[in-house]
Amino acid sequence: MQNTTIQKEWFSEGEHYATAINEMVEFGEKNGWENWKGEEPQDKRDRLGTEVFELLKTANLNNDTERFREQFPPAHTPMIPLMKEKSQSIEQMCFIENEKIVFVTGAHYEKRQAYLLDHDQITPLNEDIHAIGKSKQGNIFAIARDETISLYKNWDGELIQEFSFDQTIDSGITEMIPFNDGSKVLIVSSNGIYLVSKNSEKLIHPINEDDEEDWSPDIDMENATLSHDNTYIVVGDQNYDHRILDAEGNSIGSIGPQSSYPHFCLFSKDDSQLITNSCHFYNGITIAINSDQYEGAAIEAYTESDDLIYIDEGMRVYAGASTKDYYILGDAYGYIKAFDKNGNQLWRHFLGSTISGMVLSDNEETLWVGSCSGMLHKLKLGKGHRDTHTIGNGKHYEDFRLLIWNNEPQVWKW
């Protein structure tokens, strides 16, 4: 097929599909999905995916990606056949400054690779890096190598602390959050959730409350977060309710799931609210409680209550960010959506595949989103849609997406 023919078909089919999807979703949200009688639109460009990917690679090698992007606006569905062999998750995304972030590829149980992304220039970092984390405030960065965690004031700044940690965390680190003063690190792993400091490695979740002999700290769907001021820790996993802890790891409250399994948690930027998500298959429910409830919280599972606020009743949340006014949450279906503290949906934007990582610039103008497709998206929030192929109503402009795929000679920019 001639390139011009491919381009015309890609563009017209993509435009038609995006328009139809946007109309269907808008109808469903306004009128109820039970009232939608039409068929679900289908993106029929699967057979073009491989050819377009080859053209993308040529455009990269010829330094012609801007023109290519205009002619071939990116899409998710046609690339799915390629992703089956090449994709990997993009996680542990941390903002550094300006247009610069750091992140890792690969899940906690896989061999990882860390990268630095500065504008659109990507640089692989040392292969001995297993995990990266950043404090909620104060620009403390944590880097895990083998059995050592090094804490730095600012990226590439002075080394302020170094911890060793035991091999109890031998499954890899799911997430790592240093405290704002560099005194401790919250480590999340499938072997348990720990508070690690210079002289201590304390298991804070789960807890063997009954002193069972054959008990194990191994967990699934492990998740945790710190409040921005580090006063509170929240922990949870598939088999245990979300628990609110003090800064030393002592339990002070609990939040039962409103869907099947505790899956995600996040504080608002001013710590005035805590949201927790529980999931069932690809769906989920996100609820919130306010800060005056943290100490002594006792939210019952699967029980409606005046003590909680329903933020969303659809998403299985994998990643999120807090702005000064709202939350941005990424789900299993490849959507990112914004909600205010009362549960009003502000916008939605589709990227595709399960969202695996997210980080927001300090000025809240740029959002980087990683997914299990092996794609990293850079979005300018509120700048306006770049093209007629955008699925969503958030008016966000995608600067580019990077295809960070296995078995490829380089990272490809789209």
C-alpha positions in Angstrom: 0.0 0.0 0.0 1.3 3.4 -0.9 2.3 5.8 1.9 -0.2 8.4 0.8 -3.0 5.8 0.8 -2.1 4.6 4.2 -2.0 8.2 5.5 -5.4 9.1 4.1 -7.0 6.0 5.5 -5.3 6.3 8.9 -6.3 9.9 9.2 -9.9 9.6 8.0 -10.7 6.4 9.9 -9.1 7.8 13.1 -11.0 11.0 12.9 -14.3 9.1 12.4 -13.6 6.8 15.3 -12.6 9.5 17.8 -15.7 11.6 16.9 -18.0 8.5 17.3 -16.4 7.5 20.6 -16.6 11.0 22.0 -20.3 11.3 21.0 -21.1 7.9 22.6 -19.3 8.6 25.9 -20.9 12.1 26.1 -24.3 10.6 25.6 -23.8 7.8 28.1 -22.6 10.2 30.8 -25.4 12.7 30.3 -28.3 10.3 29.6 -27.3 7.0 31.3 -25.6 4.1 29.5 -28.8 2.1 29.6 -30.3 4.6 27.1 -27.5 4.2 24.5 -29.0 2.1 21.7 -26.3 2.4 19.1 -23.4 0.1 18.5 -20.0 0.8 20.1 -17.7 2.4 17.5 -14.8 0.2 16.3 -11.3 1.4 15.3 -10.7 -0.6 12.2 -7.1 0.3 11.6 -5.5 -2.8 13.1 -4.1 -3.9 9.7 -2.3 -0.6 9.3 -0.5 -0.7 12.7 2.7 -2.5 11.6 3.1 -0.3 8.5 2.5 2.9 10.4 5.0 1.8 13.1 7.6 1.3 10.3 6.9 4.8 9.0 7.2 6.2 12.5 10.7 4.6 12.9 11.7 6.1 9.5 10.5 9.5 10.6 12.5 9.2 13.8 15.7 8.3 11.9 15.1 11.2 9.6 14.4 13.6 12.4 10.9 14.2 10.8 8.6 13.3 13.8 6.7 16.6 13.8 5.5 16.2 10.2 4.8 12.6 10.8 2.7 13.5 13.9 0.5 15.8 11.9 -0.1 13.2 9.2 -0.5 10.2 11.5 -2.0 11.4 14.8 -1.2 8.6 17.4 -3.7 5.9 18.3 -3.8 3.1 20.8 -5.9 0.3 19.3 -4.0 -0.3 16.0 -0.8 -0.7 18.0 -2.2 -3.4 20.3 -0.9 -6.4 18.2 2.6 -4.9 18.4 2.3 -4.3 22.2 1.8 -8.0 22.9 5.5 -8.6 22.3 7.0 -5.3 23.0 5.2 -3.5 25.8 6.3 -2.9 29.4 5.0 -0.9 32.3 6.3 2.6 33.0 6.4 3.3 36.8 7.9 5.3 39.6 7.7 8.6 37.7 9.2 11.5 39.6 9.3 15.2 38.7 12.7 16.9 38.9 12.3 20.4 37.5 11.1 22.3 34.4 10.4 19.7 31.7 12.5 17.0 33.4 11.4 13.7 35.0 12.9 10.4 36.0 11.2 7.0 35.8 11.7 3.2 35.5 10.4 0.6 33.1 9.3 -2.8 34.3 7.3 -4.2 37.1 8.8 -4.8 40.6 9.4 -8.5 39.7 11.2 -7.7 36.4 14.6 -6.4 35.5 14.2 -2.7 35.4 15.8 0.2 33.5 15.7 3.8 34.8 15.6 6.8 32.5 15.9 10.5 32.6 13.6 12.4 30.3 14.5 16.1 29.7 12.0 17.7 27.3 12.0 15.0 24.6 15.6 13.8 25.2 15.7 10.4 27.0 18.8 9.0 28.7 19.2 5.5 30.2 20.6 5.6 33.7 22.9 3.1 35.5 21.6 -0.4 35.2 22.1 -1.1 38.9 19.1 1.1 39.8 16.2 -1.0 41.1 13.8 1.7 42.2 13.4 5.5 42.4 11.2 7.6 44.7 10.7 11.2 45.7 9.5 12.9 48.8 6.1 14.7 48.8 7.9 17.9 49.7 11.5 19.0 50.0 12.9 17.4 46.8 14.4 14.4 48.5 15.1 11.6 46.0 15.7 7.9 46.9 17.5 5.5 44.7 17.6 1.8 45.5 20.6 -0.3 44.4 20.9 -3.9 45.5 20.5 -3.7 49.3 21.2 0.0 49.6 19.0 3.0 49.5 20.7 6.4 48.9 18.9 9.7 49.7 19.8 12.9 47.9 18.8 16.5 48.4 17.6 17.3 44.9 18.3 15.2 41.8 22.1 14.9 41.4 22.4 16.8 44.7 24.4 15.9 47.8 24.1 12.5 49.4 22.4 13.1 52.7 21.7 9.6 54.0 22.3 5.9 53.1 20.4 2.9 54.4 20.9 -0.8 53.9 17.8 -3.0 53.9 17.4 -6.6 54.5 16.6 -9.3 51.9 13.1 -9.6 53.3 12.3 -7.2 50.4 13.4 -9.7 47.8 10.5 -9.4 45.4 11.5 -5.9 44.2 10.2 -2.5 45.3 6.7 -1.6 44.1 6.9 2.0 45.3 9.3 4.0 47.5 8.6 7.3 49.2 11.3 9.1 51.3 10.2 11.3 54.1 10.5 15.1 53.6 13.5 15.3 56.0 15.3 12.3 54.6 15.0 10.4 58.0 13.0 7.4 56.7 11.7 5.7 53.6 8.3 4.1 53.1 8.9 0.9 51.0 6.1 -0.9 49.4 6.6 -4.5 48.2 4.8 -7.7 47.8 6.8 -8.9 50.8 5.2 -6.3 52.9 5.2 -2.6 53.5 8.2 -1.2 55.6 9.5 1.9 57.2 13.2 1.9 56.8 15.6 4.2 58.5 19.3 4.3 59.4 19.0 1.8 62.3 15.6 0.2 61.7 13.6 -1.8 59.2 10.0 -2.0 60.5 7.3 -4.0 58.9 4.1 -1.8 59.2 1.8 -3.8 57.0 0.5 -6.5 57.3 0.6 -7.2 61.0 0.6 -10.7 62.5 -1.9 -9.7 65.2 -2.6 -13.3 66.3 1.0 -14.5 66.3 0.3 -17.3 63.8 3.3 -19.6 63.3 2.9 -20.0 59.6 2.0 -16.4 58.9 3.7 -14.6 56.0 3.9 -10.8 55.2 3.4 -11.6 51.5 0.6 -9.5 49.9 -1.0 -8.7 46.6 -2.2 -5.4 45.2 0.1 -3.7 47.8 -0.4 0.0 47.9 0.5 2.9 50.3 1.0 6.6 50.5 2.3 9.4 52.7 0.5 12.6 53.5 2.3 15.6 52.1 3.4 16.8 55.5 4.4 13.2 56.5 2.0 13.1 59.5 0.1 10.1 58.2 0.8 6.9 56.3 -1.9 4.9 54.6 -1.4 1.2 53.7 -3.6 -1.5 52.1 -3.6 -4.6 50.0 -6.0 -7.3 48.6 -6.7 -9.0 51.9 -6.6 -6.1 54.4 -8.6 -2.9 54.7 -6.8 0.4 54.1 -5.3 1.5 57.5 -4.3 5.0 58.5 -1.0 5.0 60.5 0.9 7.7 62.3 4.4 8.6 61.1 5.9 5.8 63.2 3.6 3.1 61.7 1.1 2.8 64.5 -2.5 2.2 63.4 -5.0 5.0 64.1 -7.8 4.3 61.8 -9.2 2.0 59.1 -11.2 2.4 55.8 -13.0 -0.6 54.5 -13.4 -1.2 50.7 -16.6 -0.3 49.0 -15.7 -2.6 46.1 -13.9 -5.9 46.5 -10.3 -5.2 47.2 -8.3 -2.2 48.5 -6.2 -1.1 45.5 -5.0 2.6 45.7 -4.7 5.6 48.1 -3.8 9.3 47.8 -4.0 12.5 49.8 -5.2 15.8 48.4 -2.4 18.3 47.9 -3.2 20.1 51.1 -3.8 16.9 53.1 -7.3 18.0 53.9 -8.7 14.8 52.3 -7.8 11.2 51.8 -9.1 9.0 48.9 -9.0 5.3 48.8 -9.9 3.0 45.8 -11.1 -0.6 45.9 -11.4 -2.7 42.8 -13.4 -5.5 41.3 -12.0 -6.9 38.0 -11.5 -3.8 35.8 -13.8 -1.5 37.8 -13.8 0.0 41.2 -15.1 2.6 43.7 -13.1 5.6 45.1 -14.2 7.2 48.3 -12.9 10.1 50.4 -12.8 11.1 54.1 -11.8 14.5 55.4 -8.8 15.2 57.7 -10.8 15.6 60.9 -11.7 11.9 60.5 -8.2 10.4 60.0 -7.6 9.7 63.7 -10.1 7.1 64.8 -11.5 6.5 61.3 -13.7 3.3 61.2 -15.3 3.2 57.8 -17.1 -0.2 57.4 -16.7 -2.1 54.2 -19.5 -2.2 51.7 -21.6 0.1 53.8 -23.0 3.5 52.8 -22.2 6.2 55.4 -22.4 9.9 55.9 -18.8 9.7 57.0 -17.5 9.2 53.4 -17.8 11.0 50.1 -18.1 9.0 46.8 -15.5 10.4 44.4 -16.0 7.9 41.6 -17.9 4.6 41.1 -16.3 3.2 38.0 -12.5 3.2 38.0 -10.0 0.7 39.1 -7.3 3.2 39.9 -3.6 2.4 39.3 -2.0 5.8 39.5 -2.9 9.3 40.5 -1.8 12.9 41.2 -3.2 15.7 43.3 -3.4 19.2 42.1 -4.3 22.1 44.4 -8.0 21.8 43.4 -8.6 18.2 42.2 -7.4 14.7 41.7 -6.2 13.1 38.4 -6.7 9.3 38.4 -5.6 6.7 35.9 -7.5 3.5 35.5 -7.3 0.0 34.1 -9.1 1.0 30.8 -6.5 3.6 29.8 -8.4 6.7 30.9 -7.2 9.5 33.1 -10.0 11.5 34.7 -10.2 14.5 37.0 -12.5 14.7 40.1 -12.9 17.5 42.6 -13.2 16.8 46.3 -16.9 16.4 46.1 -16.8 13.7 43.5 -17.7 15.8 40.4 -16.0 14.6 37.3 -14.2 17.6 35.7 -12.8 15.9 32.6 -11.7 12.6 31.0 -8.9 11.9 28.5 -8.2 8.5 26.9 -4.6 7.2 26.4 -5.0 3.4 26.3 -3.8 0.4 28.2 -3.7 0.2 32.0 -2.2 3.4 33.4 0.9 2.5 35.4 2.5 5.8 36.4 1.8 9.5 36.6 3.6 12.7 37.7 2.6 16.3 37.5 4.9 19.3 37.2 5.1 21.7 40.2 3.3 24.4 38.3 0.5 21.9 37.4 0.8 22.6 33.7 2.4 19.4 32.4 1.4 15.9 33.2 3.4 12.8 32.2 1.5 9.5 32.1 3.0 6.0 31.7 1.1 2.9 30.8 1.5 -0.8 30.6 1.6 -0.4 26.8 5.2 0.9 27.1 4.1 4.4 26.1 4.9 7.5 28.0 2.6 10.5 27.2 3.5 14.1 27.8 0.4 16.3 28.1 0.0 20.1 28.4 -3.1 20.4 30.6 -5.8 22.7 29.3 -3.9 23.9 26.3 -6.5 22.6 23.9 -6.8 19.5 21.7 -3.9 19.1 19.2 -6.0 17.3 16.6 -9.4 15.8 15.8 -8.2 12.3 16.9 -8.2 13.1 20.6 -10.6 11.0 22.7 -11.8 12.9 25.7 -13.2 16.3 26.8 -10.3 17.6 28.9 -8.9 19.9 26.2 -5.3 18.6 26.8 -2.5 18.8 24.2 -0.2 15.9 23.8 3.3 17.1 23.1 4.4 13.6 22.2 4.3 10.0 23.3 7.4 7.8 23.6 7.3 4.1 22.6 9.7 2.5 25.1 9.4 -1.0 23.9 11.3 -4.2 24.4 13.4 -5.6 21.6 13.7 -2.2 19.8 17.0 -0.5 19.1 15.9 2.8 20.5 13.0 4.7 22.0 10.6 6.0 19.3 9.0 9.4 19.5 5.5 9.9 18.2 
